Amino acid sequence: MSEARRDMRMLILLVQHGQAFDAVINATLDAGIADATVVEGQSLASIMRKDMPIFAGLAALLPQSIGSRALFAICAAEQASTLIGYLREIPKDDRPIAVSFPVDHYLGHDS
């Protein structure tokens, strides 16, 4: 692995619908992360409500969230740390779940 790729991170952000997705995207761009993938998702509670009638009676106990977006990016460790700092400024109720993992191997169009 080249010197420039040694300190890379796999970054995953999980944003529930209704949260401040625009603020998350702005923070991501402000951290210098422009190459990311966003995937629309559906919450487990939503699936249980619609597709598993045995759980329909429990609907009142399940969270009302119907889905989420997941953002995936491979970035420099410094960018991941900067982004996490920006995300801490978002109010707790709107803040995404954010994790990063070290990248042991990387192969892409720029490597």
Gaussian input, Z-matrix of N, CA and C with variables (Angstrom, degrees):
# hf/3-21g

backbone

0 1
 N
 C     1     B1
 C     2     B2     1     A1
 N     3     B3     2     A2     1     D1
 C     4     B4     3     A3     2     D2
 C     5     B5     4     A4     3     D3
 N     6     B6     5     A5     4     D4
 C     7     B7     6     A6     5     D5
 C     8     B8     7     A7     6     D6
 N     9     B9     8     A8     7     D7
 C    10    B10     9     A9     8     D8
 C    11    B11    10    A10     9     D9
 N    12    B12    11    A11    10    D10
 C    13    B13    12    A12    11    D11
 C    14    B14    13    A13    12    D12
 N    15    B15    14    A14    13    D13
 C    16    B16    15    A15    14    D14
 C    17    B17    16    A16    15    D15
 N    18    B18    17    A17    16    D16
 C    19    B19    18    A18    17    D17
 C    20    B20    19    A19    18    D18
 N    21    B21    20    A20    19    D19
 C    22    B22    21    A21    20    D20
 C    23    B23    22    A22    21    D21
 N    24    B24    23    A23    22    D22
 C    25    B25    24    A24    23    D23
 C    26    B26    25    A25    24    D24
 N    27    B27    26    A26    25    D25
 C    28    B28    27    A27    26    D26
 C    29    B29    28    A28    27    D27
 N    30    B30    29    A29    28    D28
 C    31    B31    30    A30    29    D29
 C    32    B32    31    A31    30    D30
 N    33    B33    32    A32    31    D31
 C    34    B34    33    A33    32    D32
 C    35    B35    34    A34    33    D33
 N    36    B36    35    A35    34    D34
 C    37    B37    36    A36    35    D35
 C    38    B38    37    A37    36    D36
 N    39    B39    38    A38    37    D37
 C    40    B40    39    A39    38    D38
 C    41    B41    40    A40    39    D39
 N    42    B42    41    A41    40    D40
 C    43    B43    42    A42    41    D41
 C    44    B44    43    A43    42    D42
 N    45    B45    44    A44    43    D43
 C    46    B46    45    A45    44    D44
 C    47    B47    46    A46    45    D45
 N    48    B48    47    A47    46    D46
 C    49    B49    48    A48    47    D47
 C    50    B50    49    A49    48    D48
 N    51    B51    50    A50    49    D49
 C    52    B52    51    A51    50    D50
 C    53    B53    52    A52    51    D51
 N    54    B54    53    A53    52    D52
 C    55    B55    54    A54    53    D53
 C    56    B56    55    A55    54    D54
 N    57    B57    56    A56    55    D55
 C    58    B58    57    A57    56    D56
 C    59    B59    58    A58    57    D57
 N    60    B60    59    A59    58    D58
 C    61    B61    60    A60    59    D59
 C    62    B62    61    A61    60    D60
 N    63    B63    62    A62    61    D61
 C    64    B64    63    A63    62    D62
 C    65    B65    64    A64    63    D63
 N    66    B66    65    A65    64    D64
 C    67    B67    66    A66    65    D65
 C    68    B68    67    A67    66    D66
 N    69    B69    68    A68    67    D67
 C    70    B70    69    A69    68    D68
 C    71    B71    70    A70    69    D69
 N    72    B72    71    A71    70    D70
 C    73    B73    72    A72    71    D71
 C    74    B74    73    A73    72    D72
 N    75    B75    74    A74    73    D73
 C    76    B76    75    A75    74    D74
 C    77    B77    76    A76    75    D75
 N    78    B78    77    A77    76    D76
 C    79    B79    78    A78    77    D77
 C    80    B80    79    A79    78    D78
 N    81    B81    80    A80    79    D79
 C    82    B82    81    A81    80    D80
 C    83    B83    82    A82    81    D81
 N    84    B84    83    A83    82    D82
 C    85    B85    84    A84    83    D83
 C    86    B86    85    A85    84    D84
 N    87    B87    86    A86    85    D85
 C    88    B88    87    A87    86    D86
 C    89    B89    88    A88    87    D87
 N    90    B90    89    A89    88    D88
 C    91    B91    90    A90    89    D89
 C    92    B92    91    A91    90    D90
 N    93    B93    92    A92    91    D91
 C    94    B94    93    A93    92    D92
 C    95    B95    94    A94    93    D93
 N    96    B96    95    A95    94    D94
 C    97    B97    96    A96    95    D95
 C    98    B98    97    A97    96    D96
 N    99    B99    98    A98    97    D97
 C   100   B100    99    A99    98    D98
 C   101   B101   100   A100    99    D99
 N   102   B102   101   A101   100   D100
 C   103   B103   102   A102   101   D101
 C   104   B104   103   A103   102   D102
 N   105   B105   104   A104   103   D103
 C   106   B106   105   A105   104   D104
 C   107   B107   106   A106   105   D105
 N   108   B108   107   A107   106   D106
 C   109   B109   108   A108   107   D107
 C   110   B110   109   A109   108   D108
 N   111   B111   110   A110   109   D109
 C   112   B112   111   A111   110   D110
 C   113   B113   112   A112   111   D111
 N   114   B114   113   A113   112   D112
 C   115   B115   114   A114   113   D113
 C   116   B116   115   A115   114   D114
 N   117   B117   116   A116   115   D115
 C   118   B118   117   A117   116   D116
 C   119   B119   118   A118   117   D117
 N   120   B120   119   A119   118   D118
 C   121   B121   120   A120   119   D119
 C   122   B122   121   A121   120   D120
 N   123   B123   122   A122   121   D121
 C   124   B124   123   A123   122   D122
 C   125   B125   124   A124   123   D123
 N   126   B126   125   A125   124   D124
 C   127   B127   126   A126   125   D125
 C   128   B128   127   A127   126   D126
 N   129   B129   128   A128   127   D127
 C   130   B130   129   A129   128   D128
 C   131   B131   130   A130   129   D129
 N   132   B132   131   A131   130   D130
 C   133   B133   132   A132   131   D131
 C   134   B134   133   A133   132   D132
 N   135   B135   134   A134   133   D133
 C   136   B136   135   A135   134   D134
 C   137   B137   136   A136   135   D135
 N   138   B138   137   A137   136   D136
 C   139   B139   138   A138   137   D137
 C   140   B140   139   A139   138   D138
 N   141   B141   140   A140   139   D139
 C   142   B142   141   A141   140   D140
 C   143   B143   142   A142   141   D141
 N   144   B144   143   A143   142   D142
 C   145   B145   144   A144   143   D143
 C   146   B146   145   A145   144   D144
 N   147   B147   146   A146   145   D145
 C   148   B148   147   A147   146   D146
 C   149   B149   148   A148   147   D147
 N   150   B150   149   A149   148   D148
 C   151   B151   150   A150   149   D149
 C   152   B152   151   A151   150   D150
 N   153   B153   152   A152   151   D151
 C   154   B154   153   A153   152   D152
 C   155   B155   154   A154   153   D153
 N   156   B156   155   A155   154   D154
 C   157   B157   156   A156   155   D155
 C   158   B158   157   A157   156   D156
 N   159   B159   158   A158   157   D157
 C   160   B160   159   A159   158   D158
 C   161   B161   160   A160   159   D159
 N   162   B162   161   A161   160   D160
 C   163   B163   162   A162   161   D161
 C   164   B164   163   A163   162   D162
 N   165   B165   164   A164   163   D163
 C   166   B166   165   A165   164   D164
 C   167   B167   166   A166   165   D165
 N   168   B168   167   A167   166   D166
 C   169   B169   168   A168   167   D167
 C   170   B170   169   A169   168   D168
 N   171   B171   170   A170   169   D169
 C   172   B172   171   A171   170   D170
 C   173   B173   172   A172   171   D171
 N   174   B174   173   A173   172   D172
 C   175   B175   174   A174   173   D173
 C   176   B176   175   A175   174   D174
 N   177   B177   176   A176   175   D175
 C   178   B178   177   A177   176   D176
 C   179   B179   178   A178   177   D177
 N   180   B180   179   A179   178   D178
 C   181   B181   180   A180   179   D179
 C   182   B182   181   A181   180   D180
 N   183   B183   182   A182   181   D181
 C   184   B184   183   A183   182   D182
 C   185   B185   184   A184   183   D183
 N   186   B186   185   A185   184   D184
 C   187   B187   186   A186   185   D185
 C   188   B188   187   A187   186   D186
 N   189   B189   188   A188   187   D187
 C   190   B190   189   A189   188   D188
 C   191   B191   190   A190   189   D189
 N   192   B192   191   A191   190   D190
 C   193   B193   192   A192   191   D191
 C   194   B194   193   A193   192   D192
 N   195   B195   194   A194   193   D193
 C   196   B196   195   A195   194   D194
 C   197   B197   196   A196   195   D195
 N   198   B198   197   A197   196   D196
 C   199   B199   198   A198   197   D197
 C   200   B200   199   A199   198   D198
 N   201   B201   200   A200   199   D199
 C   202   B202   201   A201   200   D200
 C   203   B203   202   A202   201   D201
 N   204   B204   203   A203   202   D202
 C   205   B205   204   A204   203   D203
 C   206   B206   205   A205   204   D204
 N   207   B207   206   A206   205   D205
 C   208   B208   207   A207   206   D206
 C   209   B209   208   A208   207   D207
 N   210   B210   209   A209   208   D208
 C   211   B211   210   A210   209   D209
 C   212   B212   211   A211   210   D210
 N   213   B213   212   A212   211   D211
 C   214   B214   213   A213   212   D212
 C   215   B215   214   A214   213   D213
 N   216   B216   215   A215   214   D214
 C   217   B217   216   A216   215   D215
 C   218   B218   217   A217   216   D216
 N   219   B219   218   A218   217   D217
 C   220   B220   219   A219   218   D218
 C   221   B221   220   A220   219   D219
 N   222   B222   221   A221   220   D220
 C   223   B223   222   A222   221   D221
 C   224   B224   223   A223   222   D222
 N   225   B225   224   A224   223   D223
 C   226   B226   225   A225   224   D224
 C   227   B227   226   A226   225   D225
 N   228   B228   227   A227   226   D226
 C   229   B229   228   A228   227   D227
 C   230   B230   229   A229   228   D228
 N   231   B231   230   A230   229   D229
 C   232   B232   231   A231   230   D230
 C   233   B233   232   A232   231   D231
 N   234   B234   233   A233   232   D232
 C   235   B235   234   A234   233   D233
 C   236   B236   235   A235   234   D234
 N   237   B237   236   A236   235   D235
 C   238   B238   237   A237   236   D236
 C   239   B239   238   A238   237   D237
 N   240   B240   239   A239   238   D238
 C   241   B241   240   A240   239   D239
 C   242   B242   241   A241   240   D240
 N   243   B243   242   A242   241   D241
 C   244   B244   243   A243   242   D242
 C   245   B245   244   A244   243   D243
 N   246   B246   245   A245   244   D244
 C   247   B247   246   A246   245   D245
 C   248   B248   247   A247   246   D246
 N   249   B249   248   A248   247   D247
 C   250   B250   249   A249   248   D248
 C   251   B251   250   A250   249   D249
 N   252   B252   251   A251   250   D250
 C   253   B253   252   A252   251   D251
 C   254   B254   253   A253   252   D252
 N   255   B255   254   A254   253   D253
 C   256   B256   255   A255   254   D254
 C   257   B257   256   A256   255   D255
 N   258   B258   257   A257   256   D256
 C   259   B259   258   A258   257   D257
 C   260   B260   259   A259   258   D258
 N   261   B261   260   A260   259   D259
 C   262   B262   261   A261   260   D260
 C   263   B263   262   A262   261   D261
 N   264   B264   263   A263   262   D262
 C   265   B265   264   A264   263   D263
 C   266   B266   265   A265   264   D264
 N   267   B267   266   A266   265   D265
 C   268   B268   267   A267   266   D266
 C   269   B269   268   A268   267   D267
 N   270   B270   269   A269   268   D268
 C   271   B271   270   A270   269   D269
 C   272   B272   271   A271   270   D270
 N   273   B273   272   A272   271   D271
 C   274   B274   273   A273   272   D272
 C   275   B275   274   A274   273   D273
 N   276   B276   275   A275   274   D274
 C   277   B277   276   A276   275   D275
 C   278   B278   277   A277   276   D276
 N   279   B279   278   A278   277   D277
 C   280   B280   279   A279   278   D278
 C   281   B281   280   A280   279   D279
 N   282   B282   281   A281   280   D280
 C   283   B283   282   A282   281   D281
 C   284   B284   283   A283   282   D282
 N   285   B285   284   A284   283   D283
 C   286   B286   285   A285   284   D284
 C   287   B287   286   A286   285   D285
 N   288   B288   287   A287   286   D286
 C   289   B289   288   A288   287   D287
 C   290   B290   289   A289   288   D288
 N   291   B291   290   A290   289   D289
 C   292   B292   291   A291   290   D290
 C   293   B293   292   A292   291   D291
 N   294   B294   293   A293   292   D292
 C   295   B295   294   A294   293   D293
 C   296   B296   295   A295   294   D294
 N   297   B297   296   A296   295   D295
 C   298   B298   297   A297   296   D296
 C   299   B299   298   A298   297   D297
 N   300   B300   299   A299   298   D298
 C   301   B301   300   A300   299   D299
 C   302   B302   301   A301   300   D300
 N   303   B303   302   A302   301   D301
 C   304   B304   303   A303   302   D302
 C   305   B305   304   A304   303   D303
 N   306   B306   305   A305   304   D304
 C   307   B307   306   A306   305   D305
 C   308   B308   307   A307   306   D306
 N   309   B309   308   A308   307   D307
 C   310   B310   309   A309   308   D308
 C   311   B311   310   A310   309   D309
 N   312   B312   311   A311   310   D310
 C   313   B313   312   A312   311   D311
 C   314   B314   313   A313   312   D312
 N   315   B315   314   A314   313   D313
 C   316   B316   315   A315   314   D314
 C   317   B317   316   A316   315   D315
 N   318   B318   317   A317   316   D316
 C   319   B319   318   A318   317   D317
 C   320   B320   319   A319   318   D318
 N   321   B321   320   A320   319   D319
 C   322   B322   321   A321   320   D320
 C   323   B323   322   A322   321   D321
 N   324   B324   323   A323   322   D322
 C   325   B325   324   A324   323   D323
 C   326   B326   325   A325   324   D324
 N   327   B327   326   A326   325   D325
 C   328   B328   327   A327   326   D326
 C   329   B329   328   A328   327   D327
 N   330   B330   329   A329   328   D328
 C   331   B331   330   A330   329   D329
 C   332   B332   331   A331   330   D330

   B1=1.4557
   B2=1.5220
   B3=1.2917
   B4=1.4563
   B5=1.5231
   B6=1.3282
   B7=1.4664
   B8=1.5270
   B9=1.3265
   B10=1.4659
   B11=1.5267
   B12=1.3305
   B13=1.4644
   B14=1.5235
   B15=1.3077
   B16=1.4607
   B17=1.5284
   B18=1.3097
   B19=1.4545
   B20=1.5285
   B21=1.3265
   B22=1.4627
   B23=1.5342
   B24=1.3246
   B25=1.4625
   B26=1.5217
   B27=1.3183
   B28=1.4647
   B29=1.5116
   B30=1.3057
   B31=1.4578
   B32=1.5243
   B33=1.3272
   B34=1.4623
   B35=1.5242
   B36=1.3288
   B37=1.4620
   B38=1.5182
   B39=1.3118
   B40=1.4638
   B41=1.5167
   B42=1.3271
   B43=1.4604
   B44=1.5223
   B45=1.3265
   B46=1.4635
   B47=1.5203
   B48=1.3413
   B49=1.4700
   B50=1.5171
   B51=1.2809
   B52=1.4557
   B53=1.5208
   B54=1.3172
   B55=1.4550
   B56=1.5256
   B57=1.2873
   B58=1.4542
   B59=1.5256
   B60=1.3302
   B61=1.4636
   B62=1.5264
   B63=1.3358
   B64=1.4649
   B65=1.5272
   B66=1.3330
   B67=1.4647
   B68=1.5284
   B69=1.3218
   B70=1.4662
   B71=1.5319
   B72=1.3195
   B73=1.4692
   B74=1.5294
   B75=1.3309
   B76=1.4695
   B77=1.5262
   B78=1.3342
   B79=1.4683
   B80=1.5250
   B81=1.3232
   B82=1.4655
   B83=1.5237
   B84=1.3163
   B85=1.4699
   B86=1.5263
   B87=1.3384
   B88=1.4671
   B89=1.5290
   B90=1.3250
   B91=1.4682
   B92=1.5276
   B93=1.3361
   B94=1.4593
   B95=1.5110
   B96=1.3308
   B97=1.4670
   B98=1.5209
   B99=1.3178
   B100=1.4655
   B101=1.5223
   B102=1.3123
   B103=1.4616
   B104=1.5286
   B105=1.3167
   B106=1.4586
   B107=1.5255
   B108=1.3105
   B109=1.4579
   B110=1.5228
   B111=1.3256
   B112=1.4629
   B113=1.5160
   B114=1.3342
   B115=1.4605
   B116=1.5235
   B117=1.3284
   B118=1.4714
   B119=1.5270
   B120=1.3179
   B121=1.4556
   B122=1.5094
   B123=1.3020
   B124=1.4578
   B125=1.5200
   B126=1.3171
   B127=1.4560
   B128=1.5286
   B129=1.3087
   B130=1.4648
   B131=1.5310
   B132=1.3295
   B133=1.4683
   B134=1.5230
   B135=1.3200
   B136=1.4620
   B137=1.5273
   B138=1.3070
   B139=1.4673
   B140=1.5218
   B141=1.3227
   B142=1.4641
   B143=1.5267
   B144=1.3411
   B145=1.4646
   B146=1.5232
   B147=1.3378
   B148=1.4634
   B149=1.5259
   B150=1.3024
   B151=1.4578
   B152=1.5262
   B153=1.3095
   B154=1.4624
   B155=1.5250
   B156=1.3373
   B157=1.4650
   B158=1.5161
   B159=1.3065
   B160=1.4675
   B161=1.5230
   B162=1.3555
   B163=1.4530
   B164=1.5221
   B165=1.3081
   B166=1.4706
   B167=1.5255
   B168=1.3243
   B169=1.4601
   B170=1.5149
   B171=1.3162
   B172=1.4578
   B173=1.5259
   B174=1.3090
   B175=1.4647
   B176=1.5256
   B177=1.3293
   B178=1.4647
   B179=1.5252
   B180=1.3226
   B181=1.4596
   B182=1.5213
   B183=1.3231
   B184=1.4591
   B185=1.5241
   B186=1.3311
   B187=1.4708
   B188=1.5202
   B189=1.3215
   B190=1.4625
   B191=1.5210
   B192=1.3233
   B193=1.4578
   B194=1.5206
   B195=1.3305
   B196=1.4631
   B197=1.5152
   B198=1.2947
   B199=1.4489
   B200=1.5054
   B201=1.3054
   B202=1.4456
   B203=1.5227
   B204=1.2993
   B205=1.4586
   B206=1.5142
   B207=1.3090
   B208=1.4642
   B209=1.5151
   B210=1.3074
   B211=1.4567
   B212=1.5239
   B213=1.3271
   B214=1.4582
   B215=1.5192
   B216=1.3259
   B217=1.4639
   B218=1.5209
   B219=1.3183
   B220=1.4611
   B221=1.5200
   B222=1.3373
   B223=1.4561
   B224=1.5194
   B225=1.3208
   B226=1.4618
   B227=1.5269
   B228=1.3219
   B229=1.4658
   B230=1.5299
   B231=1.3212
   B232=1.4640
   B233=1.5295
   B234=1.3322
   B235=1.4679
   B236=1.5275
   B237=1.3326
   B238=1.4720
   B239=1.5250
   B240=1.3377
   B241=1.4736
   B242=1.5186
   B243=1.3291
   B244=1.4641
   B245=1.5239
   B246=1.3345
   B247=1.4646
   B248=1.5223
   B249=1.3187
   B250=1.4742
   B251=1.5311
   B252=1.3234
   B253=1.4665
   B254=1.5161
   B255=1.3358
   B256=1.4671
   B257=1.5320
   B258=1.3217
   B259=1.4668
   B260=1.5205
   B261=1.3231
   B262=1.4730
   B263=1.5339
   B264=1.3357
   B265=1.4634
   B266=1.5279
   B267=1.3159
   B268=1.4669
   B269=1.5272
   B270=1.3335
   B271=1.4707
   B272=1.5342
   B273=1.3303
   B274=1.4743
   B275=1.5279
   B276=1.3200
   B277=1.4659
   B278=1.5280
   B279=1.3151
   B280=1.4590
   B281=1.5229
   B282=1.3166
   B283=1.4572
   B284=1.5352
   B285=1.3180
   B286=1.4766
   B287=1.5218
   B288=1.3046
   B289=1.4617
   B290=1.5241
   B291=1.3121
   B292=1.4646
   B293=1.5253
   B294=1.3179
   B295=1.4683
   B296=1.5196
   B297=1.3187
   B298=1.4595
   B299=1.5200
   B300=1.3205
   B301=1.4552
   B302=1.5239
   B303=1.3320
   B304=1.4694
   B305=1.5301
   B306=1.3139
   B307=1.4639
   B308=1.5195
   B309=1.3254
   B310=1.4666
   B311=1.5240
   B312=1.3167
   B313=1.4577
   B314=1.5173
   B315=1.2963
   B316=1.4530
   B317=1.5246
   B318=1.3193
   B319=1.4609
   B320=1.5204
   B321=1.3010
   B322=1.4495
   B323=1.5039
   B324=1.3384
   B325=1.4577
   B326=1.5244
   B327=1.3242
   B328=1.4726
   B329=1.5172
   B330=1.3371
   B331=1.4787
   B332=1.5048
   A1=107.85
   A2=117.12
   A3=120.39
   A4=110.90
   A5=115.47
   A6=121.77
   A7=111.48
   A8=117.46
   A9=121.73
   A10=112.47
   A11=118.22
   A12=121.60
   A13=112.89
   A14=118.70
   A15=121.35
   A16=113.02
   A17=118.50
   A18=120.81
   A19=111.61
   A20=116.16
   A21=121.62
   A22=110.17
   A23=116.16
   A24=123.37
   A25=110.32
   A26=115.54
   A27=122.26
   A28=104.92
   A29=116.72
   A30=122.85
   A31=108.73
   A32=115.86
   A33=121.76
   A34=108.03
   A35=116.07
   A36=122.26
   A37=108.06
   A38=117.46
   A39=122.75
   A40=108.18
   A41=115.54
   A42=121.99
   A43=108.63
   A44=116.51
   A45=120.54
   A46=109.20
   A47=116.87
   A48=119.72
   A49=108.82
   A50=115.85
   A51=121.09
   A52=111.83
   A53=116.99
   A54=119.31
   A55=109.26
   A56=116.67
   A57=122.48
   A58=111.54
   A59=116.92
   A60=120.62
   A61=111.32
   A62=117.34
   A63=120.07
   A64=110.89
   A65=116.85
   A66=120.92
   A67=110.52
   A68=117.21
   A69=121.35
   A70=109.94
   A71=116.89
   A72=120.46
   A73=109.93
   A74=117.49
   A75=120.65
   A76=111.07
   A77=117.04
   A78=120.61
   A79=110.78
   A80=116.49
   A81=121.30
   A82=110.10
   A83=116.67
   A84=120.90
   A85=111.30
   A86=117.46
   A87=121.23
   A88=111.62
   A89=116.85
   A90=121.11
   A91=111.39
   A92=116.44
   A93=120.49
   A94=114.08
   A95=116.50
   A96=121.47
   A97=107.85
   A98=116.25
   A99=120.57
   A100=111.84
   A101=117.26
   A102=121.22
   A103=108.84
   A104=116.27
   A105=122.15
   A106=108.61
   A107=115.35
   A108=121.59
   A109=108.47
   A110=116.48
   A111=122.12
   A112=108.00
   A113=115.31
   A114=121.94
   A115=108.18
   A116=115.92
   A117=121.07
   A118=108.52
   A119=116.29
   A120=120.20
   A121=111.71
   A122=114.10
   A123=121.52
   A124=107.26
   A125=117.15
   A126=120.17
   A127=110.57
   A128=114.75
   A129=120.55
   A130=110.44
   A131=116.72
   A132=120.11
   A133=111.29
   A134=116.77
   A135=121.13
   A136=110.92
   A137=116.34
   A138=120.59
   A139=110.39
   A140=116.16
   A141=119.52
   A142=110.90
   A143=117.15
   A144=120.89
   A145=111.76
   A146=116.29
   A147=120.59
   A148=113.99
   A149=117.20
   A150=120.47
   A151=115.42
   A152=117.31
   A153=119.76
   A154=109.06
   A155=116.93
   A156=120.24
   A157=114.26
   A158=117.66
   A159=119.55
   A160=111.21
   A161=116.72
   A162=120.83
   A163=112.97
   A164=118.21
   A165=121.64
   A166=111.64
   A167=117.43
   A168=120.98
   A169=112.81
   A170=116.93
   A171=120.70
   A172=112.40
   A173=117.95
   A174=122.28
   A175=112.25
   A176=117.06
   A177=119.82
   A178=111.85
   A179=116.53
   A180=120.44
   A181=112.71
   A182=116.57
   A183=121.15
   A184=110.80
   A185=117.39
   A186=119.25
   A187=111.11
   A188=116.77
   A189=121.74
   A190=113.35
   A191=117.57
   A192=121.02
   A193=110.13
   A194=115.93
   A195=118.77
   A196=113.46
   A197=117.61
   A198=118.12
   A199=112.38
   A200=113.90
   A201=119.14
   A202=109.79
   A203=114.57
   A204=121.85
   A205=106.80
   A206=115.46
   A207=120.98
   A208=108.05
   A209=115.86
   A210=121.56
   A211=107.20
   A212=116.49
   A213=122.81
   A214=108.62
   A215=116.67
   A216=120.43
   A217=109.63
   A218=115.24
   A219=120.98
   A220=104.80
   A221=115.34
   A222=119.85
   A223=110.13
   A224=115.56
   A225=120.87
   A226=109.30
   A227=115.99
   A228=121.06
   A229=111.06
   A230=116.94
   A231=120.90
   A232=111.11
   A233=117.38
   A234=120.67
   A235=110.35
   A236=117.19
   A237=120.72
   A238=110.20
   A239=117.22
   A240=120.62
   A241=111.44
   A242=116.42
   A243=120.74
   A244=110.70
   A245=116.38
   A246=120.16
   A247=111.09
   A248=117.61
   A249=120.21
   A250=109.64
   A251=117.21
   A252=120.55
   A253=111.86
   A254=116.67
   A255=120.27
   A256=111.21
   A257=116.44
   A258=120.08
   A259=112.08
   A260=117.19
   A261=120.82
   A262=111.22
   A263=117.10
   A264=121.44
   A265=112.65
   A266=117.63
   A267=122.01
   A268=107.61
   A269=118.22
   A270=120.29
   A271=111.45
   A272=115.66
   A273=121.09
   A274=114.05
   A275=117.69
   A276=119.87
   A277=112.58
   A278=117.37
   A279=121.77
   A280=112.81
   A281=117.24
   A282=122.45
   A283=110.72
   A284=116.99
   A285=119.18
   A286=110.90
   A287=115.20
   A288=120.83
   A289=105.17
   A290=117.32
   A291=120.90
   A292=109.30
   A293=115.74
   A294=121.12
   A295=108.54
   A296=115.41
   A297=119.78
   A298=108.57
   A299=114.67
   A300=122.43
   A301=108.69
   A302=117.00
   A303=118.44
   A304=110.40
   A305=116.05
   A306=122.18
   A307=107.69
   A308=116.44
   A309=120.66
   A310=111.92
   A311=116.90
   A312=121.52
   A313=108.62
   A314=115.94
   A315=121.10
   A316=108.20
   A317=115.68
   A318=121.17
   A319=106.63
   A320=116.74
   A321=121.31
   A322=109.47
   A323=116.84
   A324=118.91
   A325=112.13
   A326=118.02
   A327=118.89
   A328=113.06
   A329=116.90
   A330=118.53
   A331=111.40
   D1=135.98
   D2=-178.10
   D3=-70.82
   D4=161.97
   D5=-179.48
   D6=-56.84
   D7=-38.64
   D8=-177.72
   D9=-68.93
   D10=-21.67
   D11=-176.63
   D12=-101.07
   D13=1.54
   D14=-172.62
   D15=-65.76
   D16=-36.19
   D17=-172.72
   D18=-111.99
   D19=54.49
   D20=-179.42
   D21=-94.86
   D22=155.34
   D23=179.06
   D24=-130.43
   D25=144.39
   D26=168.40
   D27=-92.93
   D28=119.25
   D29=-176.38
   D30=-108.86
   D31=131.68
   D32=177.31
   D33=-128.61
   D34=124.98
   D35=175.56
   D36=-118.07
   D37=132.35
   D38=176.66
   D39=-115.32
   D40=115.85
   D41=-175.92
   D42=-116.41
   D43=119.75
   D44=177.52
   D45=-73.93
   D46=144.19
   D47=175.45
   D48=-57.99
   D49=141.49
   D50=-177.62
   D51=95.92
   D52=-17.65
   D53=177.35
   D54=-81.39
   D55=177.85
   D56=-174.16
   D57=-80.33
   D58=70.69
   D59=-177.54
   D60=-62.61
   D61=-39.00
   D62=178.54
   D63=-60.44
   D64=-41.43
   D65=178.65
   D66=-64.36
   D67=-37.24
   D68=178.61
   D69=-66.07
   D70=-44.82
   D71=179.47
   D72=-63.89
   D73=-44.22
   D74=178.45
   D75=-60.70
   D76=-42.68
   D77=178.71
   D78=-63.87
   D79=-39.13
   D80=178.95
   D81=-62.41
   D82=-47.07
   D83=179.09
   D84=-66.33
   D85=-39.59
   D86=178.48
   D87=-63.45
   D88=-28.58
   D89=178.05
   D90=-79.69
   D91=-3.11
   D92=178.48
   D93=87.66
   D94=16.80
   D95=179.86
   D96=-103.34
   D97=104.09
   D98=-177.86
   D99=-111.16
   D100=-16.08
   D101=-178.20
   D102=-104.16
   D103=91.67
   D104=-177.94
   D105=-140.66
   D106=162.10
   D107=177.66
   D108=-117.84
   D109=133.41
   D110=177.18
   D111=-112.65
   D112=130.10
   D113=-179.04
   D114=-121.89
   D115=130.30
   D116=175.53
   D117=-77.94
   D118=139.32
   D119=-180.00
   D120=-132.71
   D121=174.93
   D122=179.75
   D123=-129.40
   D124=135.95
   D125=-177.60
   D126=-71.82
   D127=154.83
   D128=176.81
   D129=-61.16
   D130=-38.22
   D131=178.50
   D132=-60.88
   D133=-40.11
   D134=178.96
   D135=-64.12
   D136=-43.45
   D137=178.53
   D138=-63.05
   D139=-41.78
   D140=179.95
   D141=-63.40
   D142=-39.63
   D143=179.77
   D144=-63.93
   D145=-44.63
   D146=-172.71
   D147=-86.56
   D148=-41.61
   D149=-168.45
   D150=-106.98
   D151=-6.67
   D152=-177.01
   D153=-129.73
   D154=84.20
   D155=-174.02
   D156=-57.49
   D157=-23.92
   D158=179.47
   D159=-61.27
   D160=-25.41
   D161=-179.76
   D162=-96.39
   D163=-1.52
   D164=-175.97
   D165=-56.90
   D166=-36.21
   D167=179.27
   D168=-66.80
   D169=-19.89
   D170=179.42
   D171=-91.10
   D172=3.67
   D173=-174.26
   D174=-54.04
   D175=-36.95
   D176=-178.88
   D177=-65.96
   D178=-23.36
   D179=-178.92
   D180=-89.41
   D181=-13.71
   D182=-176.23
   D183=-87.50
   D184=150.08
   D185=176.37
   D186=-59.82
   D187=149.55
   D188=-178.59
   D189=-79.15
   D190=-10.31
   D191=-179.16
   D192=-58.26
   D193=132.47
   D194=-177.26
   D195=-103.70
   D196=-11.03
   D197=-178.93
   D198=-176.86
   D199=-174.27
   D200=-178.04
   D201=-157.37
   D202=173.91
   D203=172.82
   D204=-125.64
   D205=139.16
   D206=175.79
   D207=-113.77
   D208=131.00
   D209=177.28
   D210=-110.83
   D211=127.83
   D212=179.82
   D213=-119.06
   D214=135.17
   D215=177.32
   D216=-152.78
   D217=145.57
   D218=168.69
   D219=-106.66
   D220=123.99
   D221=-174.27
   D222=-146.95
   D223=172.07
   D224=176.04
   D225=-67.76
   D226=148.71
   D227=-179.83
   D228=-56.44
   D229=-38.10
   D230=179.77
   D231=-63.43
   D232=-39.62
   D233=178.10
   D234=-65.76
   D235=-41.49
   D236=178.91
   D237=-61.90
   D238=-44.26
   D239=178.88
   D240=-63.54
   D241=-41.45
   D242=178.09
   D243=-61.56
   D244=-45.01
   D245=179.93
   D246=-62.46
   D247=-45.39
   D248=179.38
   D249=-58.23
   D250=-39.65
   D251=176.62
   D252=-61.18
   D253=-43.78
   D254=177.79
   D255=-63.54
   D256=-40.61
   D257=-177.88
   D258=-66.13
   D259=-28.24
   D260=177.40
   D261=-63.33
   D262=-22.73
   D263=-179.89
   D264=-80.05
   D265=-13.86
   D266=178.05
   D267=-77.86
   D268=136.56
   D269=178.70
   D270=-52.57
   D271=143.52
   D272=-173.79
   D273=-51.46
   D274=-41.39
   D275=-177.33
   D276=-67.02
   D277=-23.19
   D278=-179.35
   D279=-102.96
   D280=-7.36
   D281=-174.92
   D282=-71.48
   D283=135.15
   D284=178.22
   D285=-78.28
   D286=165.35
   D287=166.76
   D288=-79.93
   D289=131.42
   D290=-177.44
   D291=-134.20
   D292=131.46
   D293=176.20
   D294=-137.53
   D295=153.50
   D296=172.69
   D297=-139.08
   D298=147.55
   D299=-178.12
   D300=-130.20
   D301=145.84
   D302=174.71
   D303=-64.43
   D304=144.40
   D305=177.46
   D306=-101.64
   D307=116.97
   D308=179.66
   D309=-80.60
   D310=-35.91
   D311=-178.59
   D312=-136.54
   D313=145.99
   D314=-178.50
   D315=-142.74
   D316=130.66
   D317=174.77
   D318=-140.43
   D319=120.20
   D320=-179.20
   D321=-151.27
   D322=-174.59
   D323=-176.77
   D324=-68.88
   D325=-18.78
   D326=179.47
   D327=-99.88
   D328=10.75
   D329=178.96
   D330=-114.59

